Amino acid sequence: MTDLHDPPEASRRRLLIQHCGAILWPSFVAAGLASMVFFAFVDPLRLRDISFPQHAISRELGYTLGFFMFWAVTAAASSVTWYLLRPLRRNDDDVPLG
């Protein structure tokens, strides 16, 4: 809820925080669930041996990188959804007469 006495900059900042929260929170939960399901079947050390055998990546680092990868992908999906669901700017010239 916005207060009538808030300056426009404060309301814009509040709106930006709400938009970021609406994008990042669901993507965080989805990334957590995706990580649990993915790593229930895939061992990060075996994945490292297949993809990057020359790098010393621990199991914990594999879990962390996997989580952040899932978080980035789900945040991108949430951002596209937010972008597509934005209200259109109303232009009086586009309103049909009658």
N, C-alpha and C positions, 0 to 999 in steps of 0.2 A: 504494500500500500504506500502511496506517495503522499507526502504532506504538502499542503498548498503553499507552505512557507519555505519549502526546499528550493534552493537555487537550481536552475536548469542543469548545471554541470553535475550536481549531486544526484539528480534523478537519472541522468545519462550514465553515470558511474554505477548506480544501483542496477540499472537495466543491463549494463554490460556484465556485471557480476552474476545476475540472474541467468543470463544467456550462457555464460561460461559454466555455471553450475549445472544448468540443464543439459549441457553437452558432456561435461567431464564426469559427472556422477554416474549416469547410466552406463557410460562407456567403461568406467572403472569396475562397476559390478559385472558387466558383460565380460571384461577382460579377465576378471578373477574366475568366473565360471568357465570360460574358454580355456584358461590355463589349467584348471583342475581336470577338465575332461581330456585335454591334449596330453598332459604329462601323466595321466593315469595309464596311457598306452605307450608313450614314447619316453625313453630315458634320455636326458640331455647329453650324457656322455656318449651314447651310441650315435646320437644326432651330430655331435661334434666330430666323431670319427668319420662320419660320412661326408660332412660338409666342410669342416675346417680342421683337418688332422694336424696341421702344422702349428696350431695355436693351443696354448695350455689354458683351456676353459674348464673351470670346476663345475660341478653339478649345480651348486648354488647360483653361480653366475649364469648358467644356462637357464635355470628357472627364472631368474630376474630378467634376463634379456627376452625370454619368451613372453613374460608378463607384459613388459613394456611394448613389445611388438604387437601383442593383441590389443593393448590399450590404445596404441596409435591407430590401428586399423579401425577399432570400434569408435574412437573419437572422430575419425574422418567420416565414418558412416553417419554418426550422430550429427556432425556438422552439415553434411549434405542434406539430411532430413530437415534440420532447422532452417537451412537456406531455402529449401523448396516449400516449406510451410509458412514462410513469412507472408504477412498480408501485402497485397499489391497496393502501390500508391494510387490513390484515386485521382483521376483526371476528369474534369467535368466535360471535356470534349468527347470522351469515349462513352458517356451515358446516352442511351438512345432517347430520342424525344418522344413524349407521349406517355 
